[in-house]
Amino acid sequence: MLKLTKKADYGLIALKHLSITATGSASAKEIADSYSIPLPLLAKVLQKLAKQGFLRSEQGTNGGYRLARAAARINALEVIRAIDGPIILTSCFTAHGACGLSDRCNVREPLRRIHEGILGLLESISIADMSSDDPDSRLYEIPISSPAGGLTAAAPHLQETV
C-alpha cells in the first residue's frame, strides 16, 4: 500500500500550519498541541525540515519555526522526500531496477506511468495549495491521467466532500 509515513504527514501539517499562522511562526509545542501530535516526534521532523532548508529556527522567547521560503515554492514531493527519502511504488523503480520477473513482466510500463503520475501530482501541489480554504482552489482540480492515457476530471480523493 502506498502510504505517507506519520513523519511526512506531520511535516506537511506543520508546514501548512506555519503558512496560515498570522505571525508566520510557531513553536514545536504550539504545533504539536494544535494537532495532537507527539512533541518529541514533531520536534525531530521540524529539525530535519530546518536542516533541509524548508524552515528557519528562531531563538528567544518568541522563537520557534518559520518557513524559509514562500509556501507556493515548497511542494509536497520535496517535503516527503526530505523526510522519508525516495518514493518507490515497486522494486522496478529502485536503483537496482530489476526483479526475477523483469524480462517477462507485463505491468512494468503501466506501473512506471502510474509512478511518474504520482510523483508529478505530488510535485504539482504546493504548501500554498494545501493552505487554501477556497473550494475553487486548483488543488481540487488537479487532473489525473487515466490508465488509457486520457485525463479524468479530477483526483477523486482530493475533491472536497460535502
Backbone hydrogen bonds, N-H to C=O, Kabsch-Sander energy under -0.5 kcal/mol:
donor,donor_aa,acceptor,acceptor_aa,energy
3,K,1,M,-0.7
9,D,5,T,-2.4
10,Y,6,K,-3.1
11,G,7,K,-2.3
12,L,8,A,-2.4
13,I,9,D,-2.4
14,A,10,Y,-2.6
15,L,11,G,-2.4
16,K,12,L,-2.5
17,H,13,I,-2.7
18,L,14,A,-2.5
19,S,15,L,-1.8
20,I,16,K,-1.4
20,I,17,H,-0.6
21,T,17,H,-1.3
24,G,21,T,-0.7
26,A,65,Y,-1.8
31,I,27,S,-2.2
32,A,28,A,-2.8
33,D,29,K,-3.0
34,S,30,E,-2.0
35,Y,31,I,-1.5
36,S,32,A,-0.8
37,I,32,A,-2.1
42,L,38,P,-2.4
43,A,39,L,-3.0
44,K,40,P,-1.6
45,V,41,L,-2.0
46,L,42,L,-3.0
47,Q,43,A,-2.3
48,K,44,K,-2.1
49,L,45,V,-2.5
50,A,46,L,-2.3
51,K,47,Q,-2.5
52,Q,48,K,-2.0
53,G,50,A,-1.2
54,F,49,L,-2.7
55,L,49,L,-1.1
56,R,66,R,-3.1
58,E,64,G,-3.3
63,G,60,G,-1.6
64,G,58,E,-2.0
65,Y,26,A,-3.1
66,R,56,R,-1.8
67,L,24,G,-0.6
68,A,54,F,-2.9
69,R,54,F,-0.6
73,R,70,A,-2.0
74,I,71,A,-1.2
76,A,122,L,-0.7
76,A,125,I,-2.8
77,L,122,L,-1.3
79,V,75,N,-1.6
80,I,76,A,-2.6
81,R,77,L,-2.7
82,A,78,E,-2.0
83,I,79,V,-1.7
84,D,80,I,-3.4
85,G,80,I,-0.6
85,G,81,R,-1.7
88,I,86,P,-0.6
89,L,87,I,-0.5
93,F,90,T,-2.0
94,T,91,S,-1.6
97,G,91,S,-0.5
102,S,99,C,-1.3
104,R,101,L,-1.9
105,C,101,L,-1.4
111,L,107,V,-2.6
112,R,108,R,-2.2
113,R,109,E,-2.2
114,I,110,P,-2.2
115,H,111,L,-2.9
116,E,112,R,-2.7
117,G,113,R,-2.3
118,I,114,I,-2.5
119,L,115,H,-2.4
120,G,116,E,-2.6
121,L,117,G,-2.5
122,L,118,I,-2.5
123,E,119,L,-2.2
124,S,120,G,-1.5
125,I,121,L,-0.6
125,I,122,L,-0.7
126,S,124,S,-0.6
127,I,71,A,-1.1
127,I,74,I,-2.3
128,A,71,A,-1.3
130,M,126,S,-2.0
131,S,127,I,-1.4
132,S,128,A,-0.6
132,S,129,D,-1.0
137,S,134,D,-2.3
140,Y,137,S,-1.5
141,E,138,R,-1.6
142,I,139,L,-0.7
146,S,150,G,-3.4
149,G,146,S,-2.5
152,T,144,I,-2.5
155,A,142,I,-1.0
158,L,155,A,-1.9
159,Q,155,A,-0.8
159,Q,156,P,-0.7
